[in-house]
Amino acid sequence: MEYEMQVQHKEFRKLLGNFVTGVTIITTHGFTNKPCGLTVNSFNSLSLDPPLILWSLSINSTNKNIFLNCSNYVIHILSSEQIEMANSFARKNSSDRFKNIRTKFSPSGTTMLDTEHKAWIDCKNHRQYVEGDHIIMIGKVQYYKYSDSEPLMFYNGDFYEKISHI
């Protein structure tokens, strides 16, 4: 038996929303050393040897050129207490994202958030591939730190602090 159907974007997005993911904020800085960051839930491990991660960036992102050309970026895995920060970095207007947010430099020298997170991973911008309407970003892990705090989760278009709320 063979199935063929026309995929509807809205329905497909709803389908994919059934998969629980973690929530990250990815930061770097551009040529002017101005901080750049965005909320991303399309983050995953790729390889243990060498240590690689991947995430995807919309080809329509206003931050596309900054992330394509940066040497490093930091992935901040958010804790359950960081819903407000996740919402702030998900806004369309990127100039408001760092309002009232302290930053510092990561071990590799790129911009990172100066707050407590579930974890952070400092990555070398290793490779990129365009597929469909996104760019698959592959990072080579250079430095990292993690804690025992509860993670922030994304499910069905919303953030959740605890699995029991889902």
C-alpha positions as CSV (number, residue, x, y, z in Angstrom):
1,M,0.0,0.0,0.0
2,E,1.4,3.4,-1.0
3,Y,0.4,6.7,0.5
4,E,0.8,10.1,-1.1
5,M,-0.6,13.3,0.1
6,Q,-0.2,17.0,-0.3
7,V,1.6,18.4,2.8
8,Q,-0.1,21.5,4.2
9,H,2.4,23.8,6.0
10,K,0.1,24.7,8.9
11,E,-0.8,21.0,9.5
12,F,2.8,19.9,9.1
13,R,3.9,22.5,11.7
14,K,1.2,21.2,14.0
15,L,2.4,17.7,13.5
16,L,6.0,18.6,14.4
17,G,4.8,20.4,17.4
18,N,4.0,17.1,19.0
19,F,7.7,16.5,19.5
20,V,9.0,17.9,22.8
21,T,12.2,19.8,22.5
22,G,14.5,21.7,24.7
23,V,14.9,25.5,24.2
24,T,18.2,27.3,23.5
25,I,19.4,30.8,22.8
26,I,22.3,30.9,20.4
27,T,24.6,34.0,20.6
28,T,27.6,35.4,18.7
29,H,28.7,38.8,17.5
30,G,29.0,40.3,14.1
31,F,31.8,42.3,12.4
32,T,31.0,45.3,14.6
33,N,31.2,43.2,17.8
34,K,27.5,43.9,18.4
35,P,25.8,41.0,20.2
36,C,23.5,38.8,18.1
37,G,21.2,36.1,19.4
38,L,18.0,34.1,18.8
39,T,15.8,31.5,20.4
40,V,16.2,28.1,18.7
41,N,14.6,24.7,19.5
42,S,16.0,22.9,16.5
43,F,19.2,21.8,18.4
44,N,20.5,18.3,18.6
45,S,23.7,16.3,19.1
46,L,25.4,15.0,16.0
47,S,28.6,13.2,16.9
48,L,30.6,12.2,20.0
49,D,33.9,11.7,18.1
50,P,34.5,14.4,17.0
51,P,32.1,16.3,19.3
52,L,29.6,17.9,17.0
53,I,26.2,19.5,17.4
54,L,23.6,20.8,14.9
55,W,20.9,23.4,14.8
56,S,19.0,25.1,12.0
57,L,18.5,28.7,11.0
58,S,15.8,30.0,8.6
59,I,17.1,31.2,5.3
60,N,15.0,34.3,5.9
61,S,16.5,35.1,9.2
62,T,17.8,38.7,9.5
63,N,20.7,37.2,11.4
64,K,21.7,34.8,8.7
65,N,24.8,36.5,7.5
66,I,26.1,37.0,11.0
67,F,25.8,33.3,11.9
68,L,27.1,32.1,8.5
69,N,30.3,34.2,8.9
70,C,31.0,34.1,12.6
71,S,34.0,32.0,13.8
72,N,32.2,30.8,17.0
73,Y,28.8,30.8,18.6
74,V,27.5,29.8,22.1
75,I,24.4,27.6,22.6
76,H,22.7,28.3,25.9
77,I,20.4,25.4,27.0
78,L,17.7,27.2,29.0
79,S,16.5,26.3,32.4
80,S,12.9,26.1,33.4
81,E,13.1,29.6,34.9
82,Q,14.0,31.3,31.7
83,I,10.7,31.5,29.8
84,E,10.8,35.3,29.7
85,M,14.3,35.2,28.2
86,A,13.3,32.6,25.6
87,N,10.3,34.9,24.6
88,S,12.5,37.9,24.4
89,F,15.0,36.3,22.0
90,A,12.2,34.9,19.9
91,R,10.9,38.4,19.0
92,K,11.1,39.6,15.4
93,N,12.8,42.9,16.4
94,S,16.4,41.7,17.1
95,S,17.4,45.1,18.6
96,D,15.3,44.5,21.7
97,R,16.7,41.0,22.5
98,F,19.7,42.1,24.6
99,K,17.7,44.8,26.5
100,N,18.5,44.4,30.2
101,I,20.7,41.3,29.5
102,R,24.3,41.2,30.6
103,T,26.8,39.5,28.3
104,K,30.4,38.4,28.7
105,F,32.9,36.6,26.4
106,S,33.0,32.8,26.2
107,P,36.3,30.9,26.4
108,S,36.6,31.2,22.6
109,G,36.0,35.0,22.8
110,T,32.5,35.2,21.4
111,T,29.4,36.9,23.0
112,M,27.5,34.8,25.6
113,L,24.8,35.5,28.1
114,D,26.0,36.3,31.6
115,T,23.3,34.4,33.4
116,E,22.8,30.9,34.8
117,H,21.5,28.3,32.4
118,K,20.9,24.6,32.2
119,A,24.1,24.4,30.1
120,W,26.2,26.3,27.6
121,I,28.3,25.0,24.7
122,D,30.9,27.1,23.0
123,C,31.2,25.9,19.4
124,K,33.5,26.6,16.4
125,N,31.3,27.3,13.3
126,H,32.3,24.1,11.5
127,R,30.0,23.7,8.5
128,Q,26.6,24.8,7.0
129,Y,24.3,23.1,4.5
130,V,21.2,24.6,2.9
131,E,18.2,22.3,2.9
132,G,14.7,23.4,2.1
133,D,13.9,26.7,3.9
134,H,16.6,26.3,6.5
135,I,20.4,26.3,6.9
136,I,21.8,23.4,8.9
137,M,24.5,24.7,11.1
138,I,27.1,22.3,12.4
139,G,29.2,23.3,15.4
140,K,32.4,21.7,16.7
141,V,32.2,21.7,20.5
142,Q,35.2,23.5,22.1
143,Y,34.1,24.3,25.7
144,Y,31.0,23.5,27.7
145,K,29.5,23.6,31.2
146,Y,26.2,22.2,32.6
147,S,24.2,22.1,35.8
148,D,21.5,20.0,37.4
149,S,18.7,22.6,36.9
150,E,15.4,21.7,35.3
151,P,15.3,22.3,31.5
152,L,12.8,24.6,29.7
153,M,10.8,22.6,27.1
154,F,8.9,23.5,24.0
155,Y,5.8,21.6,23.0
156,N,2.8,22.3,20.8
157,G,3.8,25.9,20.3
158,D,4.4,26.8,23.9
159,F,7.0,26.7,26.7
160,Y,6.8,24.4,29.7
161,E,8.7,24.3,32.9
162,K,7.8,20.8,33.9
163,I,6.9,17.6,31.9
164,S,3.9,17.1,34.1
165,H,2.3,20.3,32.6
166,I,2.4,18.8,29.1
